[in-house]
């Protein structure tokens, strides 16, 4: 069974547990590591396939930074003089890093070797000031245009489809079932699209109370971890749409469990990385299931 099939099996298992009434487990978040504060409004982040390196869109410094995923020590930088105001980073099926190169209104394509990268191509189309990019399992590249209010689809380097109606959309994320999620930031909502780019679900209003959601990631059970910028929180939403938990407070701050306008998020296994954007740093939390024991006061 390949990785994609394993992921789909986990998603289906989570759906079965929910359907049979199994309660969601509350989570605890334990701060494990903090980067240096030498970055300038870091935005979205992505792990290497082996989980050893974290690639950061260092927005205000106009570059990509490579960190040790565990310690968050800096390992290298690239893209200086090539990208402007980068917002999002993701790997494609060939292992190339796609960068939402916002200031240049393109998706920049890098061949990555360890701690460095070489610019090898770009995607351009109807997207203006792209702030989100992801790759569908079938190879299609999806990108949001924050200034153009649209989501565009690229195949073999050419734009083949587009849909509008968004307001400053940021992240686009494909989950384990192939569904497309868009953070429609200025409309304070997260929407799900099907393969025809039609909206099939909207997460908006109560209980989510989104306030400028930016970037998100989906774990193998289908839970979404959403960086809700102006709420100063990361919100966890179950695959059925239930708001499970929040990490952070309504007040900006610095320390364990508080953030200043976070934007980026990456989840893998028990590790959660967050761009604490206006504290100019990256943090790593360990996510721990907390089991309820009934009848014992637990």
N, C-alpha and C positions, 0 to 999 in steps of 0.2 A: 504494500500500500504506500503510495507516494505521499509527500507532505500535504499536497492539496486535498487528497482524499481523506487523510487523517483529520485535517481541519474541518472538512465538511461533516465527518462522522461526529466530531466533538460538538459542533453546532447542533446537529440533529439530536444528540444525546441530551444536551441542555434543554432543547425544546421539549423532549419527552419528559424530563424531570419536572419542568414547569407545568406541563399539561396534567401530570399526576399529582400536582399539589405540593411538591417538595419545596420547602421554604428556601429563599435565597439566604446565603450566609452573610452576616455583617462582616465588614472588613476593617482591619486596623492598618494604619499607614505609619511606618517607622522610618524616620530620616536616617539614611545610611551614608550619604556622601554629598558634598557640596563643591562645586567648581570654584576656581578663582573668579573674581568679579571684574575681569578685564574685557568683558564682551560688551557690545553695544546693542541693546534690545534684541537679544537672540530670539528667533522665531521657531519654526518647526524643526524637528530633530528626527533622525532615523538611525537604526542600528545596522551594522554590517551583518551579512548572513550568518557569520560565526558568532555574533554577539559580543565581539571583543572591542569594537570601535563604535563610537557615537559620532555621527556627522551632524553639524549644527549650522543652520542658516544664520550667520552672524550679521544681522541686517544692517546695523549702523556702521559696521566696519567694512561692509561690502566685500565679504569673503565667506568661504566655507572653513569651519574649524573642525579638526578631528580630535576627539577626546578618548582617553581610555574609559571604556564603558563602566568599569567598576569604580575606579578611583576618581574619575573625572579630571585627571591630569591631562594637560594639553600635549598632543603628540605631533601635530602638524597643521598647516593651513594651506589653502590654495584658492584660486579664483580671483586674487587681488588684481585689479585693473581689468578684469573681464566681466564680473557681475556687478550689478548695482541694486542695492536694497533687496537682497534675496530673502524670500519668505518661506519657501517650502522645499523639502528634499525627499527623494524617494529613489529606490533602486528598481531598475527594470529587469526583465527576464534574462538579459545578457550581463547583468552585474554592473551596468553603467548607472551613474548617479544623475538623475534628472533634477534640475534646479529651477524653481519658479523665479526667474530672473526679472523681478518686477520692474525695476527701473529701465530695463531694456526691452520690455514688453515681449518676452520670449521665454521658452523653456530651453535652458542651456543643458547640453549633454556632455558629461565628463566620463572618461575612462579613469577608473580609480585603481591605484596601486598602493595599498597600504595607507600611508599617511599623506599621499599626494594625489593629484588628479590633473589630467590633461583635457582641455576643451576639444571635443571632436565633432560637435554638431549642434544644431538648434532646431526648434519647432516654432513656427510663426503662423498666425492666422488671424481670426477675428478677436482673439483675446487681447485686451488692453490692460496693462499692469496685472499680469497673472499673479495670484497669490496662493493657489493650490494646484497640486499635481499628484496623480496616482496612476497606477497601471492595472488594468483589468487582467484577470487570469488568462483571457484570450489574446492578450498583447496590446489591446487598444490603450492609448494614452489619453487620460482625461485631464483637463486643465480648466481652472476657473479664471475669468477675467474680472478683477475687482472693479476696474473702471468701466468695463463694457457690460457688466451685469449678466454674464453668460457663462455657460459650461460648454466647452468644445471637446470634440473627440477627434483623435488623430490615428491614422493607420498608415504604416509605412512612410511616416514623415509628412503626410498630407492631412489637412483637416477635412473630415468627411461628414460631420454633423455638428450642430450647435443648438442650444436652447437657451432662452433668456428668461426674464422675469425676476431675476435675483437683484439684491441690493448689496453691493460690496461683498460678494461671496468670497470666502476664504478656502478652507480645506475641502477637498473631495477625497473620499475614502471608500474603497471597495471592501465589503466584508466577506466572510468565508462562504456565503451563499451566492456571491456575485452581485448582490444589491449595491447600488451606488448611493452614498450619503454625501450631502453637501451642507456645509455650515453657511447658511444664508445670514451673514453676520448682522447687517443693518436691519434686517427683518426679525432679529432675535429668535431664530428658529433653526432647527435641524430638519432636513427633508430627505426622504428616500425616493430614489428614482429607479425605474425599471430600464430594461435594455433599449426601450424606445425613447428614453429620457423624459417619460411622463412621471409626474410626482404621484407616488402611491401612498405616502404617509407623511405626516407633519407632526413634529414635536415642538410645541409652542405654548406659551402661556403657563398657567399653573398645571402641575406642580413644579415645572422646570425653572420658570422665571429666568430664562436666559437673558443675558445682558451683554450682547456682542460676542457670541461664541466664535472661537477662532479655529483651532485645530483639534482633531480627535484621533483616537485609535481604537481598534476593536480587538478584544482578546478572543481566544478560541471558543469560549462559551457564548460569544455574541454580545458580551457587555461592552458598552461604549464608554470610554474615558474622554471627557470633553473639557477642554480648557475654555472656561467662560470668563473672558478677559475682564470686563468691568464689574463682574461679581467678585473678582479676586478669588475664584474657586476653580477646582477641578470637580466636575459632576460625573457620577457613575450612573449610567442608565442601562437597565436590563434589556434583553432582546425583545421582551414583550412591551417595552415602553415604560416600565416602572422606574421611577427615580429611586435608586437604591441608597445612595449616600452622597455626601459632598465632602471635599477636603478643602479647607480654607474658610475664611470668614468674609463678611461683606466689607471689611476694612482692609485696606492695603497695609502690609507690614513685611517684616523680615524675620524668619525664624522657623522653627518646626511647625508645620501645619498652617502657615500663613504665607501669602504671596503678594506681589505687587503687579497686577495686570498680567497674569500668566497667559502665554499664547501656545506653546508647543507641548506635545505629550507623546510618549512612546511607551507601550506596555509589552513586556515579554516575560512569560513565566511569572515569577513572584516579584519582578522588578518593574518599577514605574519611574520613568524619567520625565521631568517637567522643566520647560523653559520658564524660569521665574523672571520674566522679560524685563520689567522695569527695575528689578534688582540686579540686572546685568549678569545673571548667572544661571547655571544648570544645577538641578538637584536630583538625587536619586532616592526613592523610597522603596522599602520592602513592603509588599502587600501581603498581609497575613489574614487568612480566614479566622474568624472568631466564632467558635461554636457556642450556641445557646444550649444550656443544660436545664431542662424544665424540672420543676419540683425541688430544686436544691438551692434556690436563690441565685443561680448563675445567670 
